[in-house]
Amino acid sequence: MTRIAIIGAGRIGQVHARAVLAHPQAELALVCDPFEANARSLAEAHGVAWCLDAAEVFASDDVDAVIIGSPTRFHVDHILAAVAAGKKVLCEKPVALELSEAERCLRELGENTDVMMGFNRRFDPTFSEIHHRVADGEIGDVQQLIVVSRDPAAPPAEYVAGSGGIFKDMTIHDFDMVRFFLGDIVEVVAIGTNVDEAIAAQGDFDQVIVTLKSAEGRMATIINSRTCSFGYDQRLEAFGSEGTLSADNLTATAVRKASGNQTEAKSRVMDFFLDRYVDAYRLELDAFLTAVADGSPMSPSVRDGYEALRLADAATISAHEGRIVSL
Ligand SMILES: NC(=O)c1ccc[n+]([C@@H]2O[C@H](COP(=O)([O-])OP(=O)(O)OC[C@H]3O[C@@H](n4cnc5c(N)ncnc54)[C@H](O)[C@@H]3O)[C@@H](O)[C@H]2O)c1
């Protein structure tokens, strides 16, 4: 049984708490959040202890592992303090807001491999099936990848302000997926625009398109929007020399309707990450607990987090300076 503390009891902290509570090899031992109302409401809902200061988590003998769901600017300090205290770590994306912080994390971790990055989409059953089938050679050599990721609604302004911008906060998942499929990236071109005035006022984009070229000459396109009228739009297509493998949006049931003005109509797509990726978070936790139990290196690693952040920086430069960025 792995005793887990959750640091940060916000949106993603609550998602992880549900996954931990449902897992037979995990126990939710402690919830930490400096905002007492947040710590209390998550902890007391499940009858577990809570605290306000992360130092208490790291000092606790009742905690084997921590899940870090604090705002991004705290991730590196929380990772390093947890590892120094001998805890295993599952940390949310992105690893940091600044590349220099991610470099510090890598440097101070050295050979330590006890930290897993929360790139949950790698564990999504649909996307991981495509990944396995690509790896098995089912569509020959992969030549192009298309990743579509649109959120149903923009996050609150205060979240956007601390998020590091769309490339680091949102596209980071897709940068990781592109690396997962195509390996290292050598060229990045990005453009961005706004349909959301509140986000524009913060100097951030809310719609972006990024094109990337891998070291092996394969290409990927990522399409992101902070808003989408029909829900959480999560699709992927791998195009290879022998065919394509693609995944459409998931709906709650497989029921389809035909009528006078519709054919093949399904119910709404799943609303947001809590529903769409519930299996991914469960399988991510499962992979984490397996690595905790057998002591194997965590994957995706902090190096993966660093590389995705490097792509976010390159995309930011490309979109603002209107040029191809070579890595
Ligand atoms: N993998 C995913 O699908 C996914 C989804 C959403 C968010 N995230 C990531 O999770 C992190 C949190 O995002 P969120 O949407 O849950 O934000 P949120 O604002 O809903 O929650 C953050 C929580 O952290 C708490 N907090 C603030 N300072 C803290 C500190 N010093 N120590 C501990 N807790 C602190 C806040 O009180 C709040 O309860 C971000 O890094 C974000 O990028 C990942």
The ligand as an ORCA input file, in Angstrom:
! r2SCAN-3c Opt
* xyz 0 1
  N      -2.864     17.134    -16.269
  C      -3.970     17.844    -16.375
  O      -4.894     17.440    -17.069
  C      -4.101     19.141    -15.609
  C      -5.359     19.746    -15.534
  C      -5.475     20.930    -14.804
  C      -4.372     21.483    -14.177
  N      -3.152     20.877    -14.289
  C      -1.963     21.463    -13.623
  O      -2.156     21.351    -12.218
  C      -1.671     22.505    -11.534
  C      -2.808     23.115    -10.725
  O      -3.855     23.462    -11.596
  P      -5.379     23.521    -11.094
  O      -6.192     23.685    -12.325
  O      -5.687     22.409    -10.177
  O      -5.336     24.908    -10.305
  P      -6.313     25.367     -9.123
  O      -6.111     26.828     -9.035
  O      -7.676     24.819     -9.327
  O      -5.701     24.650     -7.834
  C      -4.435     24.948     -7.299
  C      -4.512     24.679     -5.793
  O      -3.204     24.853     -5.261
  C      -3.326     25.585     -4.047
  N      -2.073     26.256     -3.745
  C      -1.722     27.542     -3.942
  N      -0.451     27.751     -3.514
  C      -0.015     26.556     -3.043
  C       1.193     26.128     -2.453
  N       2.223     26.952     -2.259
  N       1.287     24.842     -2.058
  C       0.277     23.980     -2.242
  N      -0.911     24.320     -2.804
  C      -1.040     25.605     -3.195
  C      -4.491     26.519     -4.276
  O      -5.048     26.937     -3.032
  C      -5.452     25.619     -5.045
  O      -6.280     24.874     -4.185
  C      -1.099     23.427    -12.616
  O       0.285     23.223    -12.684
  C      -1.777     22.953    -13.901
  O      -0.961     23.162    -15.033
  C      -3.008     19.722    -14.977
*
